[in-house]
């Protein structure tokens, strides 16, 4: 029973973090024009559009297929090779659907699901490690999207005031 409680705590935390990060991504995409979504400062950098395609692919591979056992149809190189143009709403809609499906998979996990091992993207990973990877990966690319948006539109996207309190009033206890 304690393992089921631990699994529930972990998956609820992961779901909350994914939704928090997605809210930040959505905020940024709404501020960017289509040209800005596909802007690359150089060929070694990814556009925000590429990162959105990549986040969707990563969630499919690690959560839907890896943990949820669904079929995987992913072309990872295409996520980075795309040069658009694809409108923001056409990038956000599939990502939002994938997040919803990922939250369903996470919500259905129990103790043995998070402790057992899975083969995902050529790696042997426990459910705990896969969940942590996905949240960490989403957070990393969210930071890139935020930074790019700040550079392109010169806007303050801070979630915190000068005293470190959340501006969105989501929960005072949530960092």
C-alpha positions as CSV (number, residue, x, y, z in Angstrom):
1,X,0.0,0.0,0.0
2,X,2.8,2.4,0.8
3,X,4.2,1.8,-2.7
4,X,0.9,2.7,-4.2
5,X,0.8,5.9,-2.1
6,X,4.3,6.7,-3.2
7,X,3.4,6.1,-6.8
8,X,0.3,8.3,-6.5
9,X,2.4,11.1,-4.9
10,X,5.1,10.9,-7.7
11,X,2.6,10.8,-10.6
12,X,0.5,13.6,-9.2
13,X,3.7,15.7,-8.7
14,X,4.8,14.9,-12.3
15,X,1.4,15.8,-13.7
16,X,1.3,19.1,-11.8
17,X,4.8,20.0,-13.1
18,X,4.0,19.1,-16.7
19,X,0.9,21.3,-16.5
20,X,2.9,24.2,-15.0
21,X,5.6,23.9,-17.7
22,X,3.0,23.6,-20.4
23,X,1.3,26.8,-19.1
24,X,4.6,28.6,-19.5
25,X,5.1,27.2,-23.0
26,X,1.6,28.3,-24.0
27,X,2.2,31.8,-22.7
28,X,5.3,32.1,-24.8
29,X,3.7,30.7,-28.0
30,X,0.8,33.1,-27.7
31,X,3.4,36.0,-27.7
32,X,5.3,34.8,-30.8
33,X,4.5,35.3,-34.4
34,X,4.8,32.4,-36.8
35,X,8.1,33.8,-38.1
36,X,9.4,34.0,-34.5
37,X,8.3,30.5,-33.8
38,X,10.6,29.3,-36.5
39,X,13.5,31.7,-35.9
40,X,16.9,30.1,-35.5
41,X,19.9,32.3,-34.6
42,X,22.1,29.7,-36.3
43,X,22.0,26.2,-37.7
44,X,23.2,24.7,-34.4
45,X,20.1,26.1,-32.6
46,X,16.5,24.9,-32.6
47,X,13.5,27.1,-33.2
48,X,10.7,27.2,-30.6
49,X,8.6,25.3,-33.2
50,X,11.2,22.5,-33.2
51,X,11.2,22.3,-29.5
52,X,7.4,22.0,-29.4
53,X,7.5,19.1,-32.0
54,X,10.3,17.5,-29.9
55,X,8.4,17.8,-26.6
56,X,5.4,16.1,-28.2
57,X,7.6,13.3,-29.5
58,X,9.4,12.8,-26.2
59,X,6.1,12.5,-24.3
60,X,4.9,10.0,-26.8
61,X,8.0,7.9,-26.6
62,X,8.6,7.9,-22.8
63,X,5.1,8.1,-21.4
64,X,2.6,6.9,-23.9
65,X,4.6,4.2,-25.5
66,X,7.3,3.6,-22.8
67,X,5.1,3.5,-19.7
68,X,1.7,3.2,-21.3
69,X,2.5,0.4,-23.8
70,X,1.0,2.2,-26.8
71,X,2.4,2.0,-30.3
72,X,5.2,4.4,-31.1
73,X,5.2,6.4,-34.4
74,X,8.0,8.9,-33.9
75,X,10.5,10.5,-36.3
76,X,12.9,12.2,-33.9
77,X,15.2,13.7,-36.6
78,X,12.2,15.3,-38.3
79,X,11.3,17.1,-35.1
80,X,14.6,19.0,-35.4
81,X,14.8,19.2,-39.2
82,X,11.4,21.0,-39.7
83,X,11.6,24.6,-40.7
84,X,7.9,25.2,-40.6
85,X,5.9,27.1,-41.2
86,X,3.5,25.7,-38.8
87,X,1.3,28.0,-36.8
88,X,1.5,28.1,-33.0
89,X,-2.0,26.7,-32.5
90,X,-1.2,23.8,-34.8
91,X,1.9,23.0,-32.7
92,X,0.1,23.5,-29.4
93,X,-3.0,21.4,-30.1
94,X,-1.2,18.1,-30.6
95,X,1.1,18.8,-27.6
96,X,-1.9,19.5,-25.4
97,X,-3.6,16.3,-26.5
98,X,-0.4,14.3,-25.8
99,X,-0.1,15.9,-22.4
100,X,-3.7,14.9,-21.6
101,X,-3.0,11.3,-22.6
102,X,0.2,11.3,-20.7
103,X,-1.6,12.5,-17.6
104,X,-4.1,9.6,-18.0
105,X,-1.2,7.1,-18.2
106,X,0.5,8.7,-15.1
107,X,-2.8,8.7,-13.2
108,X,-3.3,5.0,-13.8
109,X,0.1,3.9,-12.5
110,X,0.4,2.0,-9.2
111,X,3.4,1.0,-7.1
112,X,4.8,-1.8,-9.2
113,X,4.4,0.3,-12.4
114,X,6.9,2.9,-11.1
115,X,9.4,0.4,-9.7
116,X,9.6,-2.0,-12.6
117,X,12.0,-1.6,-15.5
118,X,11.1,-0.6,-19.0
119,X,13.0,-0.4,-22.3
120,X,12.5,3.1,-23.6
121,X,14.5,4.7,-26.5
122,X,17.2,2.1,-26.2
123,X,17.6,2.7,-22.4
124,X,16.7,0.4,-19.5
125,X,14.8,2.6,-17.1
126,X,12.5,2.3,-14.0
127,X,9.2,4.0,-14.1
128,X,10.5,6.5,-11.5
129,X,13.5,7.4,-13.7
130,X,11.3,7.6,-16.8
131,X,8.9,10.0,-15.1
132,X,11.7,12.1,-13.7
133,X,13.4,12.2,-17.1
134,X,10.2,13.5,-18.8
135,X,9.6,16.2,-16.2
136,X,13.3,17.3,-16.3
137,X,13.3,17.2,-20.1
138,X,10.1,19.2,-20.4
139,X,11.5,21.8,-17.9
140,X,14.8,22.1,-19.7
141,X,13.1,22.9,-23.0
142,X,10.5,25.1,-21.4
143,X,13.5,27.2,-20.1
144,X,14.8,27.4,-23.7
145,X,11.4,28.5,-25.0
146,X,11.1,31.2,-22.3
147,X,14.6,32.5,-22.9
148,X,14.0,32.6,-26.7
149,X,10.7,34.4,-26.2
150,X,12.3,37.0,-23.9
151,X,15.0,37.7,-26.5
152,X,12.5,37.9,-29.4
153,X,9.7,40.0,-27.8
154,X,11.5,41.7,-24.8
155,X,8.9,40.7,-22.2
156,X,9.2,39.8,-18.5
157,X,7.9,36.3,-18.1
158,X,8.7,35.9,-14.4
159,X,6.3,33.9,-12.3
160,X,7.6,35.4,-9.1
161,X,7.6,38.8,-7.4
162,X,10.6,40.5,-5.8
163,X,9.9,38.5,-2.6
164,X,9.7,35.1,-4.4
165,X,5.9,34.8,-4.2
166,X,4.1,33.3,-7.2
167,X,2.4,35.9,-9.4
168,X,-0.1,33.4,-10.8
169,X,-1.5,32.6,-7.3
170,X,-1.5,28.9,-8.2
171,X,-0.6,27.9,-4.7
172,X,1.6,29.8,-2.2
173,X,3.1,26.5,-1.1
174,X,4.1,25.5,-4.6
175,X,7.6,26.5,-5.9
